[in-house]
Structures are given as structure tokens and as C-alpha cells.
Amino acid sequence: MIKLYYSLFILMLLLPAADLSAQKLIISDQYLLMNASAEDPTYTTYAAAMSRSKLYEDKAYKMDYYTDCLPVNYSGDQAGKLYNIWKVDEVVVLNTGEYSRKPKIYASFPDMAILEHSPFTGIEVQETFFVYSSNIALIYFEITNVDKIPHNVQIYSVLEIGNESLNIKGYIDSASAYVSEHFETHKRLISNLYKNGDYPTDCRNIISTSADVYSFGSYDGNIDSLYNIVKTDFYSDDRSDSLNFAVTGNYDIKVLHTKFDLQPEESKSIKIIRGWQDAGKKPDSLLSKIQKVKTISLQKFVDENVDLFSSIPRINFDSTSEKQVYLSAFNLVRSSMLPPEGKTSYNYYVFSRNPLWGWGHGHQVLHESLSMIPYAYLDFHSAQNSQRVYIEQQSEDGLIAYRHGPRGIQDYPHFSKYTNSEMSTTSAPFFSWINWELFSVSKDTVFLNDAYNSGTKYLRWLEENRDLDNDGTFEWGPYGIIENVRDWYNAVFQVSADRFLDVDKEDISDELECLDLTLMIVKELRSLAKMAEAHNKLDEQNKLLKKAEYISELVNERMWDDSSQFYYSINKENHSFNYLSRDLRRMEIIGFLPLWAEAATEERAELIVRHMLDENKFWRKFGIPTLAADDPWYSPNVDYCCKWNGPVWLLWNYMVYEGLINYGYTDIADKLADKMVLAVSTQLSKNHNFWESYSPDNTVLNSPSNYIWDSIIAKVLIEKYRKKQK
């Protein structure tokens, strides 16, 4: 043994022994059963429950149960892949394609997946993957011999890091723990991790088991070369059924090997635990937690998940796939939630916990917070607390900045030529709309009162800082490229088709009276008016509604073009549809937002819906694109993040969906909902990921995966079936 870990022997011996009694996990609520095969639309990324999570030292995992040429495996962003190879009566079962019965998901929750499969005839397995905490994940096998003869079963539990080698540090016999270290970079393809964040780079890995370890070892190569080691050659003179017992060196993979006999009708329970931490920290605490996890029953965590899901609407879906999408959406949003820390006393979310991107850990942004609307049906207290992060950190002058969270307010000041000073950056003002939607579920009048007061202050800030010419319609701020949500490849706001200028020179959204922002203000006014009515503040309600109607009239007066029969942004200086030599009349999805904000007349609503239903413009296979398909800048390809020249963004499609309902186009709304569900279910069936955006026309995507705001699809399904059930 290596001296570094010598002091841990006594500690490990003092810990309780593992409880190896067989225990098959039971789901008491039949509605929550998935029964999903490899081709079913299920989300398979898992993260620790909010109460056992933390921001910087956190690992979530993607489960692959669907690839025939691989074993069931669990991969963390840069933290490697954990999997098991089965050997039954000397027959090595390497991949799921070789299983006697392939894995199916029995049930799936934000932190847990329960699978059922048979790797070999007569051997039935319930395999549960559970992310216990940000540092610990485990695989729980409940293995039963349903055959009439005994079988010898061997399990090789493998940790494979990938690009970085594993530096083996030793094996602790008393804890059945195999210890190594590896390196993780902060660099990401799209957005590097926050440089001042406490993200570990030198990391410790521990794999351990509740079973007796027969052998252990480390090797170079991959799963195919490992097959040659665990299979061995019957005719070899040095044939051995054990591994190499390596305790030092750099290798690609490390393995724990267990071996046991199962008599007919006998069952055995085994846990394989993976611990991960900053290598600069002492391993004692992590090892102690691993030993504790070996003894706990997982049934109580299953029951907690069942209880968590008890409040969601019980929809009688027309298809199993819709139900699988529905449950998956709740898993997505819940697994993005983290507990209070740093400068906030409320829970908050990140955009994704696996994969991990810098901007996704940059804290909450109002347009991502639209995901709280569906989340309220699962846990309205938590959804409201996420909104309270903004209320808690709101500036004295009413500003809600671009980001809020544990690091506090992040307002990215930029110079404005109109004020000749630095101006703070906010986000798309969905604040009061979200709060009203949450109250509609929770009926929490204390929250409503706090939200109303905060929303009123924020509205005042917007009126003072985003209508600098005081003409009643609104402009984005000087850092509009992020403030307006619509990022890059925007046909109206972006100067060049190929974005060859820097950010500030490309974006012209502060030079225009912007249709989208103006309608968002209208929606905020209408939402605040509903809050005022709920508090019986009728005078305030009337004032808010009058202002909403006045701005709506300005939208119809200034931003409607009779020749094309559509709504557009206009020049700030002269209210024309031209900016320098550019025609601003480019049909974008925001032209449908007057339906969402209830700003369009009935006649104009009918006209823009005609454009929507035009298959050569907006009525595409997987939803409404951000730019009309007949525009010269249109591209259906999702080859990077943040594109607004064609890709489908579910949140904006949801806003259009709500707008259609507002004006009585319920049949068209249902068809749009079906397109959105098709986009999501196609990808969940294909790769079991949600995506930042979707192609309107094809199925190949290269945008960031597992984006929190795709949980809005649960709200779409709730609304669709609510109308049906009426």
C-alpha cells in the first residue's frame, strides 16, 4: 500500500460493513413507470438532488443504455466513463447488443435511472444508477438467478477516463477502494469555465464496491483490449483469472473485479461506487461517505422521487412517447437546480450540469427562467425561490441585471452614445410574466405581493432606460447582442451575414425601436395588471392596462407594414422600415409576438397567421423557424450555438403557441404543439438529449445539449391536453 493512504486503514475498519441483502427497488406510483427501450424518447442525463449538490465541485452523468456496441455506461463531462463487463460461466458479455435481453428503463428521475435487463440467459438484473451527491455516483445491481442451474457470475467494473491518463495512487484493501488522479481542463468548445471559479483541475477518482474484491488492475487501451484480458486464452500457459493488481503508474483504465456463485432463485445485491473530488483535498471525507453509501437503502430515495412527482398533472396521453417526453422534461429542469450559496439565499439553476459550459454556470438569466413555468408544476416553492434570486439582488433603482446568482449581480456595463455614459445590461423582461404563471399554480399571495412590488420597480427601470427618446416604444441597450436573447446570425440586428465585425459593431438593436422588446413590455404590463387585480388594486390594474393598450396602439401604428402584412422593428430616428441602406422588413418569428402580447387586432392576427401557415416561410416540419425560410439568410442547419437565422427555439415557439390560443386558433396551436413534440421526441429517441435549438427541417444538430429551457415542452403538453380534457 502507498504510504499516502496508510492512515486511512483504521478509519475504514471502524466504518460499518455493507448491507448486502437483496432489495429490488419498487415504484409505488404506476404513472411514473417509463418502460422505455433504446428507441424511446427518454432523457438520460442525471445529477444529484439539490440538497446534496454544490456548484463548482459537481459531476452529473449521461447514461448510454442504447448503443449496441457498448456496455451500459455513465459518462461525466471530462470525468470519464463508468461501466461494467459481465462474465457468466466464463462467457464474457461485453456490449448490450450481446445481452440475452437488452436494457429497458423501468423508471427515470432527475438523479436516478432504474434499468432491467438480462446479460445472460437465466440471469436477471435490476441495474440502478444513482447520483447520490455532487461527488458520489453509484450503480446498484440486484442480480437474480432465475435459471434451474447455478451460475458463476463475475463483474468487471471499469473507469475509463479518455483523453487524460489515470495516475494510479493505490488500493485500500479495507475499503475495497481503488484510488487514482487525473487532469480536467477548464477549456470548453463553446464557453470556457469561469476562470475565478473553484473548478478542480487535478482530480481524485475512487472506485469501490460493496462486494468482496477478487482482483483489481489497471491497463492501457480500451474496452476491446480489456476484453482480451478478462476473457483469457484457455490454451495459454500463463492463463489467470485475476487482474494485474497495479498500484502505481499511468493507465487508460482501472478495473475492480468481483466473483461469486448464484444458486437457482438466489439473488445478490452489489453497489459499485464512484467518488470524485479535488485532488488537493484530503480523501478521508470522501472515503467515509463512500463507505456510508454502501450501507444505505436506495428505496427511500426512490420514494422521495415518487413524492416529488406527486404534484404534476396526471395527463392521459394519446401516446406513450408523449408521456416519456413529459416526464423527461421535468427531469431536465429539476436536475439543473442547485441549493443556496454565495450571495444568494435561494435555490437557483444552471443551464446544464452535463455537459458543462462557462455561460451555463454564469447564473440565472430571465429568458432561461421561463423554464420555471413548467417547473412550478413539479415544485412551485423551488420555482418561486429561483425568481426570488432576482428580487433579492435587484438594484435600488429597479434594475434586474443580465445575470444573478451566487456571485451576485452581473450587469456588464457598456457605453451608450445616447446617454454618453455606461449603461447596465438587463435581459429580456419576462420577469412579471413568469411570476404570474408561477402564482397561477402556487396561489401563494405572499410571493405574488413581493413579485408585484419587484416587477413594478423593474418596469419603471425599463421605461427610464430602454425608451431613451420617450416615444413609447423601446430600444435594447448598448450590449443588445446578449440582452435581446437573439444572439448571432440575426437578420435584422446583425450588420453582416458572416458576423465579421466585433460584437459591439455588429449589433444595431440599440439603434432601432424594437418590436420584440416593446411587446415584452406590453406583456409585463398585462401580467402586472393581473397581479394588481388579484390584490384588488383596481386603480393600479386600470392604469397598467391603459398603458398596455396605448403601447399596443403604437405597435400597430408604427410597426405594421401593410404591403407585406407583417410586424417589424423600425428605425429609432424616423420610425421607417429602413436603417441606412438596410430594409428592416425581414420576416422573423418575433413578428408573431403581437399574438402573445395580445397587441394585434383580430384582422391583423388573421393575416400574420396566414404567413405562419405558409410552408415556404414558417410552417416547417419541426416547428416555426426564427427566420422565414424564403429569406436569403435562412439556414436550417444547427451547426453551432445561438443561431437566429432558421433554427427552432422551443421557448419562442411556446410564445407563439400561447399567442394562437389567445386569439382562438386552438387547432393550429395543437398542430404547432405536435411539431414541437416531434422535434423533441425525435432527438430524445435518437441521442437521448435535449438541445438548445432544433433544426426546422432536419435531424442533425450541433448546438449545446441538455439545455434547461427545453423543459417548456412539459408546459406545452399540459396546455394541449388541458384544452382536450375540457
N, C-alpha and C positions, 0 to 999 in steps of 0.2 A: 504494500500500500504506500501511496505517496504521503510524505510527512504532512503536507498541507491539510490533509483530511483526517489525520490521526486523531485529533481532538474530538472528532465527531462520533467516534465509536461508542463512547459511554453514553452520549446523547441519544444515539439511535437505539441502544439497548434498553434505555429507560422508557421509550415510547411504546404504546400498546401494540399488540400484534394485530394483524389484519383479520377482519372477519370474512372468511371465505365461504360462508354459507350461500347456497344458490338463491337467487332472488330475481325472478323475471319481473320487469317493470310493467306496470299496468296504467293505462289511460282511462280514467273514470268517466270522461266525457266523450262519448262516441262521435260527437260533432267534430272534434279536433283530430280525428284519425285522418292521415294523409293517404296511406296505401298507394304510394307513388313509385312507379317503375322508373327506369332510367330515362324514358322518353317523356315523362310527365313534367308539367311546368312548375317546378319547385325551386325555391331559393335555398341554397345550401352553404351559406356563409354564417358562421356562428361566433358570438362574442360573449364575454362574461356578463352576468347580470349587473345592473347598475350599482348595486350595493357592494359588489366585490370587484369594482373596476377603478382604474385611475388613468389619467391622460397619457403621460409620457412613457411609462413602462407597461405597455399594454400589447397583448397579442390576441388577434382574432384569427379564425381559420376558415378556409374554403374546403368543403368536403367534396371529393370526387368519388361517387359510387357508381358512375355511369359509363366510364371508359373501359371497354372490354380488355384492353391490353395492359391495364394497370390493376394493382390491388386497390381496395378501398383505401383512400389516403386523405390526409388532412394537412393542408399547407398554410403556413403563415407568411405574411409579407417579409421576405428576406430571412425568415426563421426556419426555413427548411420544410421537409415533408416527413410526416409520421405515418407509417403503415405497417401491416403485419403480413407475413407469409405463413401459410398453413402447410403442415406436413402431417398427413394421416396415413398410418401404416406404411410409412416410407414413401408415400406418393406426395410429391411437392405440388401444391396448388398455388400458383404464382399470381394469377390475374383473375378478375371477376368473370371474364369470358370463359374460364375453365370451371367455374363453380357448378356444382350439381344443381343449385337453384340460385339465381342471381339476386343481388340485394334489392330490397324494396324499402322505402321509407315508411315505417309504421306511423310515426308521428314526428313532427318537427316544430321546435320552439326557438326563440331568439338565441338561446345558449346551448341548445341540445338537439341532437337527432337520434332517433331510435330506429335502427335498421333490423331487418330479419332476412336471413339467408342461410344457405346450406353449402359450405365449401366442398363437402364430400358426402357421398351417399350415406345416409344414416346419422350424420352429424348436423344438428340444427343449432343455429346461433342467433341469439339476440345481441346485436352489437350497438352499444350506446356511446355516442361521442358527446362529451360534456365539457364545456369551457367553464371550469369552476371559478377561476379568477383571472385577472389580467396576466398572472404569472403561471397559472397551472391549468392544463387541459388533460383530460384522461379518456381512455377507451375502456369501456366496461363490457366484458364478454360474459354472457350467460350461455354456456355450452352444454347441450344435452345429446346423449347417445340414444336415438330413437330406434336403433337397429336391434337385431336379435343376437348380435355377437359383440364382443368387446372390441374397442379400437384404441390404438395408441395415437395420441394427439401431441404434436409439437407446434409451438408458435414462435416465430422469429420476429421480434418487434424491432423495427428499423427506424432510425432517424437519419435522414439524408439531407444535407444542407444545400448542395447545389454548387453555386459559383465559388463559395469560400470553403476551405477545408476545416474539418473539425480537429481541434488540438486536444487530444485526449489527456485528461488530467488525473484520472484514476478511477478505481472501482471501490465502493464502500460495501463490503460484504454484509454487514449488519443491517444495512438499509436496502440492499439489492438495488443500489443506485450507481449508475454509470455516468461519470462526470466529464464534460468537455467544454471547450470555449470556441467561439467563432466571432467573426467581424461582421458588422452591419453598417453600411454606408447611409448617410443622410440624403444622398442624391436620389432623385426620382425623375422619371421620364418627363413628367409634365410640371410638377411643382415640388421643389426640394423642401425637406422638413425645416421648420423654424430653427435658425442657427443657434439661438439662445435657449432653445428648449432642452429639457433634460432627457433627450432621447439617447439611450445607450448605444455605443458603437462596439465596444468589447463586451461580448455577451456570454453568459454561462448557460449551458444546457445540461439538464439532468433527466435521464430516463430511468424509470424504476418500475417495479411490478409488485403486486401483492402475492404472486405465486413464488414457489421455490425456483431460483435461477439454476438451470442445469449448466449453462455456459454463457459466455459473453465474448465479444470480439469487435474489432474494427478493421476496415478494408478499404482499399482503393477500388474505384469502378462504380458500377450502378447496379440496378436490380437484376439485370441479366447475368452479370458476373457473380453476384451473390447467389444466384440460382445454382451455379456450378459448385459453390462452396457448401450450400446446405443439402444439395442432392447427393453429392459424393459419388464415387465410382465403385460399384460392387467389387470390381476386379483389381482395385488399386491396393498395393501392399501397405500403404500408409493411410488407409481409409480410417476416418474418425468421425464420430457423430457429435463432436463438440467444436466450438469456435476457438479462435486463437488466443483469447484472454489478454489482448493488448491493453496495457495500462499507460502507455506513453506513445507519442508520435502524432503525425498529421495524417488524417484519412478522410475519405469521402463519406463514409457511412459508419455508423456504430450500431450494434445489434445486441439485444438481450434474448436469450434462448430459454424457453420453458418446455417441460416434457412431462406428460402424465398419461395414465390409462383411464379409460372410461368404460365401465361395465354397462350392459343394456339398462336403459331407463335411468342411468346415473347422470347427474348434472354437476357442473363445476363453474364457479364464478371467478373471474380474474380481472384485475384492473391493471392497465398499462398507463403510467402517469408520466407526462412530460412537464418539467418545470423549466422556467426561463427567467433570467434576471440579469441585471447589470453585473459584469464580472468584478467590478470594483467593490461590490457589496459582499459581506460575509455570507457563505452558503448555509449557515446554521439554520436561519429562519426559514428559508425555502425548503430545506430538507425536513424540518419539523412539520411544515404544512403538508408536504408530500406524504409523510407518514400518517398524518391525521386523515388525509383524504382516503387513504387505503381502508380505513375503518368505517367511513360514513356510508349510510344508505342513500342511494340516489332517488329512491321513491319519493322522499319529501320534496326534492327539487322538481320532480315531475308534477307532484300535486300543487306546488307553488305556481308552476306554469299554467296548469289547468285553471287554477283560481284566477290568475292574471287575465286569461282569455274569457272569463265567465261573462264579462260585460259587453262583448262585441255583439252586434246584431246577428241573430241566427237566421241567415238567409237560406231559403230553399232554392238553390241554384238550378238552372236548367242543365248545367253540365258539371262534371267533376273537375274539369280543368279550371273553370271559373272559381270554384271553391279553393283549389290549390293556389291560384294566383292571389286570392283574397287573403288567405292565411299567410302566405309568403310576404305580402306587403306589410302586414303587421309585424312579422319577424324582422323585416328590414328596418323599420323605423325604431322599434324597441331596442334593437341591438346597436343603434347609434347613440344611445343615451348614456351619459356619464354623470356621476354624482357631484355635488357642490365641492368646489375647491378654489384656491386662489382668491381672486377678487369678487367672486360671486357666491352667494349663499343659497343658490338654487341649482337644481339639476339643469344640464344643458346637453346639446348634441354636437357631434362631429358629423361631417358629410359621409364619411365611411371609416370603418375600423380595419377593413381588409378588402382591397389594398389601401395603403396609407399614402396620402398626399399632403404636402405642406398647406395648401389652401384649405383642404378638408379639415385640418386641425387648427385653422386660423380663427375658429369660434363662429358663433351664430351670425347669420345674415338673414334679413327679413324674407327674402324670396325662398330660401331653404326652409324657413319656418312655416311655410304653407304645409309642410309635412305634419305639422301639429294638428291640422284639421282632421285627418283620418286618425291620428294617434289618440285624439281625445276619446274615441270610442273604446280604446283599449285601457287607457289610464289618463283620465282627464286631469287629475291632480298634477301628474308629471308634465302634461302638455301645458297647463297653466303656469307651472313653475318655470318652464322654459321661456314663456313670454315675460315672466317676472324678472328674468335676467335683464331684459331691456328696460323695464320700469325701474329696477334697482339702480341701473347705471346711466339712466337718462340725464343729460346735462341740464343745468339750471335753466338754460334758455329754451329747453324743449327738444333739443337735438336727440334723435336716436341715430347713432353713427352706423357706419358700414358694418362693423363687427363688434360683438360684445361677448364676454365670457370670462374665464379665469384670469386672463391677462388684462382685463378691463376694457375700456373704450378704445377703439381703433378707428380714428376718423380721417386719416390720410389727407391732411390739408393740401390744397392745390391753389395756385394763384389764379384769380379771376380778373380779367381785364375790365369787367363791368363794375366791380367794386374796388379795383386796384388794391386788392388785399388777398390774403389767404382765406379760402373758404373750406369748411369741413365737408367731408363726403358722407352722404347718407346712403340708404338703399332704396329699392323700390318700395313705396309706402303701402304695404299690405297690412300694417300693424293692427288697425282697428277692425278691419275685415276678419282677420284671423281671430281676434279676441271675441268678436260677436259669434263666430262659428263655434268657438270653444264653449262660450256661455250657453249656446243653444243645446249643447249636450250636457254640460255640468249643472246648469241652473244655479251657479254659485254667485250670489249677488254681491258678496264681498269682493270677489275677483272683478266682477263687472264694474263696480264703482271705481276700483283702482285703475282698471283698464280705461274707463271713460275719462278720468282725470288726466291720465298719461297721454291718451290719444288726442285729447283736446289741446294739450301743450304741444304735442308733435305737429298737429295740424297748423297751429299758429307759426311754428318754426318754418314749415314748408311754405306757407303763404308769404312769410317775410323773406325767405332765402331762395325760393325757386320760382318766384314771379317778380323778378327784379324791375321789370318795366311796368308793373302794376296794371296789366291789361286784362287780367282774369284768366288767362291760360298760362301754362307752366313750361319752364325750361329745366333740363337736367343741369347739374352742377359742373364745374370745370373738370372734374375727374369722371365725366359721364360714362366713359368706356366700361367702368365697373359698376357705377351707380345705377345705370339703366338696365342692368341684368343682361343686356343683349350682346355683350362681349364683341367678338370679332366676326368678320365676314357679314357685316350688316349693310345691306344695300343702300340704306338711307343715311345712317350716321357715319359710315366709314368712307374716307376720301378715296382710297384706291382699292381696286378689286383684289390686289395681292398683298395689301397691308405693308407696303414697303417703307412707310414712314414710322416714326416712333409713336407711342401711344397718344401723347397729347396733341400731336399734329394730325393724326388720323381722324380723331373723333370730332364731330361737329354738333353733337347733341346739345351743347350749351348755346349754340347759335340759332336754335330753332324753337318754335313753340311746339312742344312735343305732344302728339296725340296720346301716347301711352301714359305718360306722367299725368296729364290733365285728367284722363279718365280714372286713373288710380286715385286722384284727389276726390273726384266725384264719388267713387266707391267708398272712400274713407268717410266722407260726409254722410252718405246714406247709412253706413254702419254705425257711426256715432249717433245719428238720429234714432236708430233702433234702440241703442243703449239708453238714450235720453227718455224715450217712451217707456222702456222697461222700468225706469226710475220715476216715472210720472213727471218728468221735467218737460212739460208740453211746450212751453215757450221756447226752450232751447231746441227741442225737436223741430219746431216750425222754422226757426232761424237756419238750422242746418239743412233742412230740406229745401228751403228757398235758395240757399247758396248753391246747393247741388243742381237745382233746376236752372239757375242762372248760368252756371258754367256749362251745363249741357246745351243750353241755347247757343252759347258762344262756339262750342264744338260744332254744332250743326250750321252755324252761320259762317264760320271761318274754315273748317277743316273738311267739309264735304265738297267733293268735286262732281258737278252734275254731268260732265262729259263722260267720265268713267264710272260714275255712280259708286263711289267708294270714299272712305275716310283716310286722310293722310296728315302727317306733320307739315308745318308751314314755316316759312321764313320769319324769324323773330322781328326783323326790322319793318317789313312791309306786308306781312301776312300773305305772301304769294306762295305758289307751289314751286318756286324756283329758289335755289341758293347758288349764287354766282352763275355758272353755266350749267348747273345740275337741275334736272327735273326731279322733284321730290315725290312724284306720283309713281311710286313703286309699290305694288300690292304686297303687303306683309300681313302676317297673322294679327298684328295689332289693329288692323282695320276692322276686325270683328269685336274688339273690346267694347265698343258702344253698346253691344247687347249685354255684356257682363255688367257694365256700369249703369245700365238702364238709361242711357243717354240718347239713343236713337229714336226717331219717330217710327211708328208702325210701318209706314210706307218705305222708309229707308232700310228698316230691318229686313223687309222682304227683298229688297234689291241686293243687299250685301249677302243674304243667304243664297241667292242665285249664284253669285260668284263662288261662294263656298262649295256649292254642289257641282261646280264645273270641274270635271275630271282632268282637264288640261291645265287647271290652276291649283285648286286646293283639295279636291276630294280624291285623295290618294289612298293606296291600299292600307297603310299603317297609320293613318291619321292626317291631320292638317299640317302641312309644312310651314316653316317660318317665312318662307318667300314663295310667291306664286311660281308654279313650275314652268310658266311661259316667260319668266323674267330671264334676261341673258346671264345674270349672275347665279341663277339657280343651280344647285348641285344636290343630288340625293345622297351623296357619299358622306358617311360619317367616318372621317379619317383622322380626326383629332378632337380635342375638346372644344366647347364654347362656340360652335358654328351656328350662324343665323341666316345662312343662305340656302336653306332647304330642310335640314333635319327637323324631326318632330320632337318637341319638348312637351312631356306629358302635362306639366303644370299649366302651360299656356293652352293646351288643348282642353284641359279641365275648365279653364275660364271661359272658353268658347262654348263648351258643353253647358255650363251654368247659364250663359247668355241665351242659348237656344231655349232652355226651359223658361227663362224669364219672359220670353216673347211667344210662348205656346208651341214652339216647334219640337214637341216631345218625341215624335217619331224619328226626326232627323238626329236629335240628341242621342237616342238609343243606338242609332246606326254609328254615330261617332264614338260612343262608348265601346261598341263592338270592335271598331278599328283599333282603339287604344288597347283593349284587352288582347286583341290579336298580336299587336306589336310586342306586348309584354310576354304573353304566353309562348310566342314563337321563340323568343330568346331564352326564357326560362327552360323550355324544353330542349333547346339546342346546347346551351352552355351553363344554364342554371344561375345566370347573373341578371340583375337589373342594370340599366345603363343610364348615363347622364342624358343622352338623347338617342333617338332612333331614326333610322332611315325611313323616309316615307314610301320608298319603292323597293328596297332590297333588304337582305337579312344579315349582311356582313357589316360589323361595327368595330371601330377603333377608338371609341370615346372612353372616358373614365367609367369604370364599372362599379356597381353596387352603390348608387347614388341615393341618398336618403329621400329625396323629394319624389322618387317614383312610387313611394307609398301612397301617393294621391290616388292610385288606381283602386285602393280599397274604398275610398270615398265615392269614386265613380260608380263602383258596383253597388254600394249602399243606396245611392240615389236612383240608379237604374231600377233596382228591384223594389225600392220603396214605392215608386210610381206603379210598378206592375201589381204589387200587392194591394194597392188602393183600389 
